[in-house]
Amino acid sequence: MQYNSHNSPHFSIGEAIGDLSADAIKDILQTDSYTLQPATGGLSGAKLYKVCVDGHDYLIRHTSGIFGSKEIHQEFYIQEFMSNKQITPKVYYSDSNLGIIVMDFIENTLPKGRSPNILNNIPNGLDKIIKLMRTLHKTPREDKNLSYRIAQDYIAYSLANTPQDFLQTAYVEIIKSYVKKEWPLDQLVITHNDFRSDNLLFNQQFQLIDWELSGLSHPLYDLAYFSNYQAISQDESSDILSLYLERMPRENELGTFKTLRGFAYVFSAILCLPGLAADGFKPLNDYYHHLTNDTIRQIWDKVDNGDLDINNDMDEFSISMRLLAEAKEYL
C-alpha cells in the first residue's frame, strides 16, 4: 500500500522563546516573593524553572514548541486534561500563546536514563506503568479537533529531507518499507508518543511528563515505543501485550503490535538524520557496523554509562543504524 499522509504536523526541535523576566514570573505567580532556579529536561529545547512560593515547589516550563507556536495549545490542552486524571503533575496555569505552563514540581525518585533496569527497584513497577498507560488511552476525547501524531508521517518527512546518498541503500530500503507499510487505523485514542522511562516520574506513584508529541494515534504505539526502550524481545512481546490487554492477545493484535514496534524503531532512528546531513556529517562504513553485535539492551546501558554519547554525531548515527537494523526484524 502506498503511503498516504495522516497529516501529522511536521516538527523541528527549536529553542525556547527567550528567558522569562522577573516581571513575567511575578505576573504568572501573582507574587514577588519566590525563589527560582533553572531545571533541566524536555525534548523541545524548553527552558525549565523550579520555583518555590510559600513553601510549595512549582515547575515553570517555557517552550517554543516542536510543532511551532500554533500547535502548543494541543500539548497544553492534553497535559491539563491528563493532570485532572493524575496521569501528569497538577497544572495550575498555562498560556499557549506565550508557551508557558506551570505545574507541580515532583521530586523524582526514579533514576534518569534509558536502561530497562531502572524499574527493577520499584515493586510491581511494570504493572503500575502499564496501568497508567491504559488509563491514558481510556481517557475520553472531549476535544474532537485534536491532531494526529502518527510516526509514519514523521518517518516519511524525515526520509524526504535526508539526501538519498547519505545512507547506504540497504538502510534506505528499510525506511522505505515502513513508509509503504499500512499504518493500523482500527483504533484512535489520545497517545503520548514518547512513552519511555526518561519521561516518567515516580514519587509514590508514576506520572508522565513531556507531552510535546501527544495527539491521536493507535494505543499500541505507546506500548510498542515503551517496549523498545525496555529492550523487550519479540519472544516477550506476547507477555507485555497480555499485561496491557489484561488477557491473552489475539493473532491480529500480535501482528499490529509487531508492526508498531517496527515503526517505533524507525521513528527513533531517523529523526536525527536530516539534521546530521545538514550539518555536514559524513557517514563512514565503520559507523554502520560499530554496534552490530550489541543488543538493544546493551546499547541503552552504554548510553546511560556514558560509553555512547547521543550528542556525538558518530555515536548518534551508529545508534540510528542499529535501530534501523532492528526494525528490519519487525517487517
C-alpha positions in Angstrom: 0.0 0.0 0.0 1.3 3.4 -0.9 1.9 5.9 1.9 -0.9 8.3 2.4 -0.2 11.1 4.9 -2.4 11.3 8.0 -1.5 15.0 8.3 0.5 14.9 11.5 2.2 18.3 11.6 5.9 18.4 10.8 8.1 19.4 13.7 11.6 20.7 14.4 13.3 20.9 17.7 13.9 24.6 18.4 14.9 26.9 21.2 12.6 28.3 23.9 11.1 31.7 23.5 13.9 33.5 25.4 14.2 33.9 29.1 11.3 34.7 31.4 11.7 38.1 33.0 11.2 38.7 36.7 8.1 40.7 35.9 6.7 37.9 33.8 7.2 35.4 36.6 5.6 37.8 39.1 2.6 38.2 36.9 2.2 34.4 36.5 2.6 33.6 40.2 0.8 36.7 41.4 3.6 37.3 43.9 7.1 38.8 44.1 8.0 36.6 47.0 9.6 33.5 45.4 12.9 31.7 44.9 13.9 30.4 41.4 16.5 28.1 40.0 16.9 26.5 36.5 15.9 22.9 35.9 16.7 20.5 33.1 14.8 18.2 30.8 12.4 18.2 27.8 12.6 17.3 24.1 11.9 20.7 22.5 14.6 22.9 23.9 12.2 24.2 26.5 13.5 26.2 29.4 12.5 24.9 32.9 12.5 26.7 36.2 11.9 25.3 39.7 10.1 28.0 41.7 9.2 28.0 45.4 6.3 30.1 46.7 5.3 29.9 50.3 7.0 26.5 50.7 5.4 24.9 47.6 7.5 23.9 44.7 6.3 24.6 41.1 7.8 23.9 37.7 7.5 26.6 35.0 8.0 25.3 31.5 8.7 27.9 28.8 8.8 26.5 25.2 8.5 27.4 21.6 7.0 24.0 20.8 8.4 21.4 18.4 5.4 22.0 16.1 5.6 25.8 16.3 3.6 28.2 18.4 0.3 27.3 16.7 0.4 23.7 18.0 1.4 24.4 21.6 -2.3 24.6 22.5 -2.8 20.9 21.8 0.2 19.9 24.0 -1.0 22.2 26.9 -4.7 21.1 26.5 -3.8 17.4 26.7 -1.4 17.9 29.6 -4.0 19.9 31.6 -6.7 17.3 30.8 -4.4 14.5 31.9 -3.4 16.4 35.1 -7.1 16.1 36.2 -6.7 12.3 35.9 -3.4 12.4 37.9 -1.6 11.0 34.9 0.7 14.0 34.9 1.6 16.5 37.6 -1.2 19.0 38.5 -1.3 22.0 36.2 -2.0 25.5 37.7 -1.6 27.8 34.8 -1.0 27.8 31.1 -0.7 30.3 28.2 -0.3 28.6 24.9 0.3 32.0 23.1 3.4 32.6 25.3 4.4 28.9 25.6 4.2 28.9 29.4 2.8 26.2 31.6 3.1 25.9 35.5 2.7 22.6 37.2 3.6 20.9 40.5 7.3 20.2 40.8 7.7 16.5 41.7 10.9 15.3 43.3 11.6 12.3 41.1 12.9 9.2 42.8 13.2 7.3 39.5 16.8 7.3 38.2 17.0 9.1 34.9 18.2 7.1 31.9 17.2 4.6 29.2 18.3 1.4 30.9 15.5 -1.1 31.3 16.9 -1.9 34.7 15.7 1.4 36.3 12.3 -0.1 37.1 13.8 -3.1 39.0 13.7 -1.5 42.5 10.0 -0.5 42.3 7.6 -3.2 43.5 5.3 -4.1 40.7 6.8 -1.2 38.7 5.9 -2.6 35.3 2.3 -3.3 36.3 1.9 0.2 37.6 3.3 1.8 34.4 1.1 -0.3 32.1 -2.0 0.6 34.3 -1.0 4.3 33.8 -0.8 3.8 30.0 -4.2 2.1 29.9 -5.7 5.0 31.9 -4.3 7.4 29.4 -5.7 5.6 26.4 -9.2 5.2 28.0 -9.5 8.9 28.7 -12.4 10.2 26.5 -11.6 12.7 23.8 -13.5 15.8 24.7 -11.9 17.9 22.1 -12.8 16.5 18.7 -10.3 18.6 16.8 -7.1 17.0 18.2 -4.4 16.4 15.5 -2.8 13.1 14.5 0.7 12.3 15.8 1.5 9.3 13.7 5.1 8.0 13.5 4.8 7.0 9.8 4.2 10.7 8.9 7.4 11.7 10.6 9.3 8.8 9.0 8.2 9.9 5.5 9.0 13.5 6.2 12.5 12.7 7.6 13.3 10.4 4.6 12.2 13.1 2.2 14.5 15.6 3.9 17.6 13.3 4.1 19.8 13.2 1.0 19.4 9.9 -0.9 23.2 9.4 -0.9 23.5 10.0 2.8 22.7 6.4 3.7 23.7 3.0 2.3 21.0 1.6 0.0 20.1 -1.3 2.4 19.1 1.2 5.1 17.2 3.4 2.8 15.2 0.4 1.7 14.3 -0.4 5.3 12.9 3.1 5.8 11.0 3.0 2.5 9.5 -0.4 3.5 7.9 1.4 6.5 6.8 4.4 4.5 4.9 1.9 2.2 3.6 -0.2 5.0 0.0 0.2 6.1 -0.4 2.1 9.4 -3.2 0.5 11.6 -6.1 2.8 12.0 -8.6 0.5 13.6 -8.3 2.4 16.9 -7.6 6.1 17.6 -7.0 7.5 21.1 -5.0 10.1 22.9 -1.4 8.9 23.0 1.8 10.3 24.5 4.0 9.0 21.7 7.3 9.3 23.7 6.4 6.9 26.4 9.7 5.7 28.0 11.4 5.8 31.4 13.1 9.1 30.7 9.6 10.7 30.6 8.3 9.1 33.8 8.3 10.5 37.3 8.0 8.3 40.4 7.2 9.6 43.9 4.7 7.2 45.5 3.0 6.9 42.1 4.1 7.1 38.4 3.3 10.2 36.4 4.1 11.0 32.8 5.7 14.2 31.6 6.8 15.9 28.3 3.7 15.9 26.2 5.1 17.6 23.1 4.4 14.7 20.8 0.9 13.9 22.2 -2.1 13.6 20.0 -4.2 11.0 18.2 -2.7 7.6 17.3 -3.0 3.9 17.9 -2.9 2.9 21.6 -0.5 0.1 21.0 2.1 2.6 19.6 2.8 3.8 23.2 3.2 0.2 24.3 5.5 -0.5 21.3 7.6 2.5 21.9 7.9 1.7 25.6 8.8 -1.9 24.8 11.6 -0.9 22.5 13.2 1.2 25.2 12.7 -1.6 27.7 14.6 -3.9 25.3 11.7 -6.4 25.3 12.4 -9.1 22.7 10.0 -10.3 20.1 9.6 -13.5 22.0 8.5 -11.5 25.1 6.0 -9.3 23.1 3.1 -11.5 23.9 3.7 -11.2 27.7 3.7 -7.4 27.8 0.8 -7.2 25.4 -1.1 -9.6 27.6 -0.3 -7.3 30.6 -1.7 -4.3 28.7 -4.8 -6.0 27.4 -5.4 -7.9 30.7 -6.0 -11.1 28.6 -4.2 -13.2 26.0 -3.7 -11.3 22.8 -5.3 -12.4 19.5 -3.2 -13.1 16.4 -4.2 -9.8 14.8 -3.3 -7.9 17.9 0.1 -9.5 18.0 0.6 -8.6 14.3 -0.4 -5.0 14.9 1.9 -4.8 17.9 4.8 -6.2 15.9 4.2 -3.7 13.1 4.1 -0.7 15.5 7.3 -1.8 17.2 9.0 -1.7 13.8 7.5 1.8 13.2 8.7 2.9 16.6 12.3 1.7 15.9 12.4 3.6 12.6 10.9 6.7 14.2 13.6 6.7 16.9 16.3 6.1 14.2 15.5 8.6 11.5 14.7 11.8 13.4 18.3 12.8 13.7 19.3 12.0 10.1 18.2 15.3 8.3 20.0 17.3 10.9 23.2 15.3 10.7 23.2 15.6 6.9 22.5 19.3 7.0 25.4 19.8 9.5 27.8 18.1 7.0 28.3 14.8 8.9 29.8 12.2 6.6 28.9 8.6 7.4 31.7 6.0 7.1 31.3 2.3 6.7 32.7 1.8 10.2 29.7 3.6 11.7 27.3 1.1 10.1 29.0 -1.8 11.8 30.1 -0.2 15.1 27.2 -1.6 17.2 26.2 -4.6 15.1 26.9 -7.1 17.8 25.3 -5.2 20.6 21.7 -5.9 21.8 19.3 -3.0 22.2 19.6 -3.5 26.0 23.4 -3.2 25.8 23.0 0.0 23.7 20.8 1.7 26.3 23.2 0.6 29.1 26.1 2.1 27.1 24.2 5.4 26.7 23.5 5.5 30.5 27.1 4.6 31.3 28.5 7.3 29.1 30.1 4.8 26.7 27.8 6.1 23.9 27.0 9.8 23.7 23.8 10.7 21.8 25.2 14.2 21.4 28.2 12.8 19.5 27.5 12.6 15.7 29.3 9.3 15.2 27.5 7.7 18.2 24.1 9.1 17.3 24.5 7.8 13.7 25.7 4.4 14.8 22.7 4.0 17.2 20.3 5.0 14.4 21.7 2.4 12.1 21.4 -0.3 14.8 17.8 0.7 15.4 17.1 0.5 11.7 18.6 -3.0 11.6 16.3 -3.9 14.5 13.3 -2.5 12.6 14.1 -4.8 9.7 13.4 -7.8 12.0 9.8 -6.5 12.5 8.9 -6.2 8.9 
